[in-house]
């Protein structure tokens, strides 16, 4: 069952998927829980995968997002796709955005995770920082779940563990066009030279907007969506 934000207030109990409209010309944020693992399996897998990821020669840990490039672009051969692993450990990722499209498959840790999105534009976040939290959505995923997320990275987002005593999730992220949305310049040139990485493509949200969004009252006003399989 796909649910739009117009229907969220009418729902009682979790649903397996949600589609959050982001505007008439842009892709919705789509999140689907696709499977349930045995209790504790997600925590074990996430811990193991995070440890394995650190052994990758392309491992990086910036903006609280440990990641590794496992599938490089090949623009000279007509393939703009890049594939990364990344994790949400016991830290909240930095609230950020980027230019391109993302398709992510993840497994949540033992206590689950939260996917936060603000539909506020960069201009609005700078001019009126409180709008950042006014347009805040929080998608909650229980522990030991397989889930899929597809969205435009131009939407501000932050991924977090549901409980900081446990890792949030581990995922494979497909950047369907690593150069998508990038303006001409040094950054685009590096990407076209097959030298892209997640930190390079990360644009943190304005500090004041994030500060307001982290206030407890902002969470109380956010659209909170709980997903699970029945």
N, C-alpha and C positions, 0 to 999 in steps of 0.2 A: 504494500500500500504506500503510495507516494503522497505526501502531505505538503501543502503549501502553507506559508506563514499565515495566510488569511484564516486558516482552519485551526491553528494551533490552540487558540483559547477554547475551542470546542472539544478538545480531546481529553480523555481521562485514561491514564496509563500509558505505557510505552508503545511505540510503533517501530517497525523495522527500518523505515527509511523516511527521509525528509528532503524536500526540494525548496530551497530558500531563494525567492526571486531577488535579483540584484539590479534590475533595471530592464527597460524594453530592448536595449541593444546589447546586453551582456548576458553571459551564461549564468544560470542559477548555481547555487552551491548545493551539491547533491551528496548526501551521506546515506549509506546503507549498511546495516549489520547483516552479514551473510552467513555467519556460522557461530557455533558455541563450542568451545573446547572443554575438556574435562577440567574440573576445578584445580587450579594451581598450574596447569600446563602453560597458560599464557605468561605467567611470571617467570617460569623456567626458560621458556623460549626467548623472551625479551632479554633476560640477563645473559643468556648464551650468545644471542645475536649481537648485543652491544659489545661484548668482549671480543667476538670474532671480528667485528667491524674495525676495532682499533688496530688490528694487524694489517689492514689494507694500506698499501703505500700511499694511497690518495686520501687517507683519513684526515679529517679536519674537525675541530671543535670550536666553533665561534657562534656567538649569539645564543649560547646554551643549547646549540643544536649539533650534536655529534653526527657526522655524515661521512660518506665515502662514495666516490664515483666508481661505479662498476660497469657502466656502459657508455663509452665516449661517443661524442658526435663525430661525424665524418662529413663535413660540409662539401669537401672536394668530390665525394661520391654521392652527394645528394641526400644524405641522411642527417637531418637536424635534431634527431632524437637523442636525449641523454637519459641515463638511468642511474639513480642514486639509491643507496640505503641511507636511512637516517633514524635517529631515535629521540624519544622524549624520555629522559631518565627521571630523576627526582626533582629536576629543575623545570620551571616554566620557560618555554622559549621566549625570546624577545618578540614583542608584538611588531609585526613587519608586513611588508608586501613585496611583490616583484612583478616583472612585466609579463611573464609567460603563463601558459596553461599548465595545470598539474592534474595528474591522475595517480592516486595513492592507494595502496593496499596495505593495511596494517593489522597487527595483532596487539590487543591491549594487555597490559600487565594485570597482576592479580586483583588490584583495586580499581581498575578502569582508568579512563582518561576524559579530558574535556577538550573540545574543539571550539575555540572562540573566534568570532568573526564580527568586524565592524563594517557596516556598509557606508561609512563616512568616507568622503573623498579626501585626498591629500590637502586640497585647498580648504575644505571645510574643517579638517582637523587642525589646521594652522590658524585659520581665521576665527573659528568658534570651537575650541577644544571640547566643550561639553557635549557637542553633537556626536563625538566619537562613542561615548557611552550610551547616548540616547538610541543609537543604531546598533546596539550590541546584541548578538545572538550567542548562546552557549549550547552546544550539542554535547550531551553526556552519554558516554558509552560504558557499559559495565565491564568488569574484569573478564579476562579469558574469552574475548570475542574477536572474530575476524570481521573487518569492516573495510569499506571502500569509500573513498572521497574523491570527487571530481569538482574542480572549480577553477575560476580564473584567479591567478595569483595577484592580480591587481587589487583584490579585496584584502584589506588588512586582516591578519589572522595571527592567532597565538595558540599553540598546542601545549597542554599542561597535564601532569599527572592528577588524577582525582584526589589522591592522598600522597603527600610528599614523602611518606615513609616507603613508597614503592615506585618502581619505574612505571611511566605512563604507557608507552607503546613503542614498538619497533615497526618500521615500514619500508616498503620499496616505493619510490616515487619516480614516475615517468614524466619527464619534461618533453612534451610532444614536439616542441620547436624551441630549442634553447635560445634562438635569436628572436623569437616572437615578441613583438612590442618594443624592442630596444631601439632607441634613437641612434642615428649615425654618430660615431665617436669612438673613443678609446675602448669603452666597455664592449661595444658591439664588435670591434675589431678583435679583441681578445677571444670573444666567444666564437667568432668565425674562424679563428686559428685553432679551434678545438681545445681551448684552455679555460673553459667555464668551470665554475664550481658553485656550490650553494651560498657560501658567504659572499662571494663576488656579486651575486645576483640579489642580495638581501638589502632592502631599504627599510630601516627601522622607522616606526611611527613616531610622530612628534612627542617629545617627553611629557609635555603638559597634558596632552590628550590621554596618554597612557596612565599618568598619575591619577587623573579623574576617573578613568575606567577601573582602576584598582581599588577605589574607595568602596567599602562594603555596601553603601547605598546604591551604587551603580549596578552591582550584581542583583540587588533586589528588584531593580527595574528592568533588567535584561529579559529578553525572550529566552526561556530555558526549555530545551527540547530533550526529552529522554528517549533514547532508541534502544531497542532490544528485539530479539526474536521471540515469538510466542511459543 
